[in-house]
Amino acid sequence: MFKIIANIMTQKKGILFMLLSSLCFALMSALAKDMNQVFPSIELVLFRNMIGLPFLIGSIFMRPSIQKGGKLGFLIYRGFLGAFTLYCLFYSLENLGLSLTNTYGQAFPLFIAIFTFIWIPKEKLSGRQVLFLLMGFYGILLIFRPNAAVSWQKHSIGIMYAVGTALGYMAIKEAQNYYDSRWVIFSFMAAGFTASSISLILGTYFDWDTNFFIAKWVQPQGLDWLKVLLLGLLALGVQSFTTQALRYEKTSIVGAVGNSSVLFSIIIEISIGHDFPTWLGLVGMALVLIGSYQVSSRGNR
C-alpha cells in the first residue's frame, strides 16, 4: 500500500489530482445530502456554481488565458452537459440517498470504456483493464449493496448521472486541446448557474409545478450561508482537480481512480457515527482499490 501511495505521489500527478477531486466530491456529497433536508436539489445546483464563479472570473482577469480557441460550440456543449449532470446528481442525492447515488456515480468508468471504444480508438482499454474496471464496480456494489425498493424513474436518473459524468470527462479532455482549463471550468459553472437560476425563477415567480427541472426558492438562514459557501468551495475543488487530472492522464484512467470517492464516503460516514463496514464492505473496498490501481498502472505501460 505504501509503495502504491509513493508511486502516485512521485510519478502520477494526474492520479494525485483525481484523488484530491474524489475527496472534495465525497465531502460535497455528504454536505449536499444534509442540505437537501431544507433546500431543493436545483437550489443546491445554484449554490454549487455561484460561489466558485467569482474566484474563477477573478483568476481569468488577473492571468489572461493563452489558448487556440475556435471550438466555442463544443465549449457550450460541455457547459450544458455538465449542468444537466448536476441536476441528476443532486436529484439522486435527494431521492436515492448518498450511498446509492455514489454507486451509480462510480459506474461512469464503464461508460467511458464503452464511449472510448466507439469514439477514441487510441484510448481503448485492454481486456485486462476492462476486467479490473468491472472488478472495481463489483466492489462498489459490495460496499453499498443498493436497495431496489425505489421507483425505476429515480433509478434512471442515477444512470443518466453516470452517463453524463462519463461524457463530461471526455468533453473536458477534448476541450483542453483548445482552451485554458479555467475556461473549461467556467463553461460548466456558468451553464449550471444559468440553468438553475431559470428553473428557480420559473418555480418561484410563475408558480409552475415543481419537478426535475423546476423548484421554488428557499431562503437560507443563519448558518445555512456557511454551508452554502463550503458547498461552493468544495465543488470548485472537484472541478479544478478533475480538470488538472485530465491534463496528465487518459480519461479512462482518471475515471477509474475516481472510484476512490467511494472509500472517502465510507470514511466520512464512519466519522459521523455510522457503523463500521461489514466484511463484505471491506472486501468491496479492497476490490475498488485493486481495480482502480491496476487499470491506471497498466494504462501507463
C-alpha positions, 0 to 999 in steps of 0.5 A: 500500500505504501509503495502504491501511495509513493508511486502516485505521489512521485510519478502520477500527478494526474492520479494525485489530482483525481484523488484530491477531486474524489475527496472534495466530491465525497465531502460535497456529497455528504454536505449536499445530502444534509442540505437537501433536508431544507433546500431543493436539489436545483437550489443546491445546483445554484449554490454549487456554481455561484460561489466558485464563479467569482474566484474563477472570473477573478483568476481569468482577469488577473492571468489572461488565458493563452489558448487556440480557441475556435471550438466555442460550440463544443465549449457550450456543449460541455457547459450544458452537459455538465449542468444537466449532470448536476441536476441528476446528481443532486436529484439522486442525492435527494431521492436515492440517498448518498450511498446509492447515488455514489454507486451509480456515480462510480459506474461512469468508468464503464461508460467511458470504456464503452464511449472510448471504444466507439469514439477514441480508438487510441484510448481503448482499454485492454481486456485486462483493464476492462476486467479490473474496471468491472472488478472495481464496480463489483466492489462498489456494489459490495460496499453499498449493496443498493436497495431496489425498493425505489421507483425505476424513474429515480433509478434512471436518473442515477444512470443518466448521472453516470452517463453524463459524468462519463461524457463530461470527462471526455468533453473536458479532455477534448476541450483542453486541446483548445482552451485554458482549463479555467475556461473549461471550468467556467463553461460548466459553472456558468451553464449550471448557474444559468440553468438553475437560476431559470428553473428557480425563477420559473418555480418561484415567480410563475408558480409552475409545478415543481419537478426535475427541472423546476423548484421554488426558492428557499431562503437560507438562514443563519448558518445555512450561508456557511454551508452554502459557501463550503458547498461552493468551495468544495465543488470548485475543488472537484472541478479544478482537480478533475480538470488538472487530472485530465491534463496528465492522464487518459480519461479512462484512467482518471475515471477509474481512480475516481472510484476512490470517492467511494472509500472517502464516503465510507470514511466520512460516514464512519466519522459521523457515527455510522457503523463500521463496514461489514466484511463484505464492505471491506472486501468491496473496498479492497476490490475498488482499490485493486481495480482502480490501481491496476487499470491506471498502472497498466494504462501507463505501460 
